[in-house]
Amino acid sequence: MIIEQEKKFNHVLSKIEGIANEQSFFNMFLETYPEDWKQLKITFSKFKRSKQFGRTIPLPRPEQSLRKEIRQWLQKQ
């Protein structure tokens, strides 16, 4: 999955005109891979519904997790 993510991030980076920052990368990712974004949101909502009262396992919101992955990937570049 990590290799697939690298390919997707490289593809998104190639589509961005000018300097890539976190916001422009995030927006282009949403435009390029709407199905992946939809799957992230579905996973998050399933997790929220399945939580039992008093037992919390932190799962970041889809926006936060995607932005974190983008930020880390851009720092490596």
N, C-alpha and C positions, 0 to 999 in steps of 0.2 A: 504494500500500500504506500509505503514511503517513496518508492521509486515512481509510482504512478503520480503521487503528489508533486514530486520534483518535476516531472514532465509537464504537468498542468501549470505549475508556477512558471516554468520556463516559457511555455506557450503564452501565458498571460503577459509576461514581461515583454515578449516580442511584439505584442499588440499595442503596448503603451507607447504613445508618442511623447518624446521629451523625457524628462527626468521622472523616474518612478518613485513615488512616495507611498506611504502606507495607505492613505485614503484613495488615491487613484488606482492602486493595485487592488484594493478591496472592491471598488466599484467595477473594475474591469473583470474581476473574478466572478462577481455576481452576474454580469452580462454574459460572460463566456460559458460558465458552468452553472446554469440555474438548477439543474437536477441535483447536483452535489449540495448546493445551498439548501434546497428543499429537503434533502435527506438529513442534513444536519439539524434542521428545525424539527423534523419528525422525530428524530432520536431524542432530542431535548424534551419535546412534549411528552413522549412515552415515558421518559424518566421521571418527569414531574408528576405524572399521573400515578406512577407505580410506587412513589415514596410512601413509606409507612410513617405514621405520626411518631415523632420522637427519635426517629432514626434517619439522620440526614447524612448523605454523602455528597459533598459539594461537586457539582457539575457546572462549569461555566456556561453562560448563555452562548448561543451559537456565534453571535457577533464577536464576543470576547475571545472565544477559542480560535476563530478564524483569523482575527486581527493578530493574536499572539503568534500563530504559526507564520503569518505573513511577515511580521516584524522580525522574527528569528531568521527566516529565510533571507530576507533582504540584508540583514547584518552579515550573513555569510558571503553575500555577493560582493 
